[in-house]
């Protein structure tokens, strides 16, 4: 459990984010992948031209979606939507942390830089949740389902 003194040392935005995680709230976020798409359009993604050494790699490294590939180097142990993630959640009795995003969302860039790239945030997610990343452009069915839930429970999905 996170001690209150360490939460107060964080920025108020990060403290609110961590409090949501600790309470087990499913957080829906939208995160773009413009950088990966730009690499792919130049033909450098995944080739010898890309000689960067990455500290982290997760299951999204095998995705075709530029949005999911953007998060393949996050310290968060992301799973794509599928049976493997749900089986792990059942087996370990952990809630799902679901992040639904798309290619060009500004706030998704903010979340990727300020939260998902932060090893301390990733440590909380990796310890307490099974984190699933969904590209809403690939899976509009999943996006519609969760948007409908948010609208029904909060009267807004903004």
N, C-alpha and C positions, 0 to 999 in steps of 0.2 A: 504494500500500500504506500502511496506517496505521502510524505509528511507535509503538513501545512506550511512549515517554514520554507521548504524547498519550492513549493508552488508560488509563494509570495515573492520569491526572487525572480521569477519569470515575468515576462511582460504580461500585461493583463489579457491580451489576445491569446497568448500561448497558454496562460493559466486557465482561461475559459475552455480552450480546446482540450487540455488535459483533464479538466473536471468532467467534460462530456465523455471522454474515454473511460475514466474511472467508473462512471455511472453505467457504462455499458450501452450508451446510446448509439444507435446506428447512425452514422454520419454519411450523408450523401454529398459528394463533392464532384466538381467538374474540372478536369485538368487537361489542358491542350498538349499537343505534340508537334508544334510547328518546327522545332529544332530538328527532330528526327526526320520529318518530312523533307526539310531542306537538305539534309544529308542524303536522303534517298534520291532526291531529284538531281543531286550532283553526282550520284553513283558511288558515294564513298561509304555508305553505311554497310558495315559487316565485311569490308574488304581489307586488303593489306594497307590501303591508304589510311585506315582508321587504326593507328598504332597506340591510342590512348590506353593506359593501364587503369583499369577500374577496380576500386576497392570492394564494391558490392555487385553482385549479380543475383537476380531472383528468377522465378519461373516465367516471367513475362519476356525473357530474352528470346523465347521461341515463338512469340506472337507475330502475326502478320500486320496487325494494326499499328500504324505510327503512334497513335495515342498510347497504346499499351507499351510499346517499345521505349517511349520516353521514360517510363517508370521502371524499366528493366535494370537500371543501375542504382535505384534507391536502396537504402539500407532496410526499408520495410520489406518483409518477406511476402510480397504480393503473390496471390494466386489468380489465374484467370477464372472466370465463372465456369464451374463444372463440378463433377462428382468428387474429384480429388479434394477440393477445398471443403465441401460439405461433409465428406467422410472424416476429414481431420477434425473439423469442428465437433462432430458427434463423438468421435473417439476421445478427444481431449476435453469435452464438455466446455467449449469456449464459444462465446458469441461471435457472430460475423461482424466485421467492420467492412461495410460496403462503400466503395467509392465509384460513382458513375460519372463519367466525364466525356468530353468531346474535344475535338481538335483545336478550336479557336477561342476558348473561353479565357478571359483575362484572369478571373478569380482562380481558375485552375492552375495557372502559372504561379500565382501567389501561394497557393497551397503546396505545390510541388517544391518551391524554393524554401518557404518558411517552415514547413512541417515535414513533408515526406522525405526530404533530403537530410533532415536533422537526425543524427544517430540517437539522441536521447528520446525523441518522439517515437522513432522506429523501435527502440527497446521496449517502450510501453505497449505499442501495438503488437509487436512480436511475442511478448510475454502473455498478454491478456486476451488477444483476439486471433481469429483467422481472418486475414485481410484479403479482400477480393476487389479487383479492379475490373471495371466494365467499360467498354467503349460504346457509348449510346448510339453511335452511328452504325456499329455492327450489330448491336442487340437492342433495337428500339422497343421490342416487346418487354424486356426487363425494365428499361427506362420508364415506359408507360405505366407498368405495374407499380413501381415505387413512387412515381409522381402522383398517381391516383391515391396512394396511401397517404402521402404527405398532405395533399389537398383535402382529403377526407378528415384527417386528424387535426390539421392546423388551419384549415380554410384558406391556405395560401401555399404556393410552391415556389415563391420568389426567394 
